[in-house]
Amino acid sequence: MRIVADLTKCEGLGMCEAMAPDFFEVDEEGTVEVLDDAPGEEHRGDLTAAVDACPVLALSLQG
Ligand code: SF4
């Protein structure tokens, strides 16, 4: 599984960081940084919640 972040869409709203702080961090410029873009399957539930929480649909999971 891979986390894909579309930085052209991200508005730095921080919902993903709130839902899964081990995997997402919003930097000073208001853009999300993916901390681990190839997480283990055991994180799929939290990551799906984080992806679904993004109001501008900037995040997706592949695989
Ligand atoms: S929730 Fe979406 S818009 Fe907000 S920081 Fe995360 S990726 Fe960016």
Boltz pocket constraint, residues with backbone or C-beta under 6 A from the ligand:
constraints:
  - pocket:
      binder: B
      contacts: [[A, 5], [A, 9], [A, 10], [A, 11], [A, 12], [A, 13], [A, 14], [A, 15], [A, 16], [A, 17], [A, 24], [A, 26], [A, 30], [A, 31], [A, 32], [A, 50], [A, 53], [A, 54], [A, 55], [A, 56], [A, 57], [A, 58], [A, 59]]
      max_distance: 6.0
